[in-house]
């Protein structure tokens, strides 16, 4: 039963991904924040 629930969960994730309902919010390995895909830059005054 647990295996079937796991397969159902994976199928739901696959379906959500296929319909574009998921998003990858990771930018890169350093995890710097972005605004509309552009990296924030701290500027010295």
ABEGO torsion letter per residue (X at the ends): XAAAAAAAAAAAAAAAAAAGABBBABABAAGBBBBGGBBBBBBBX
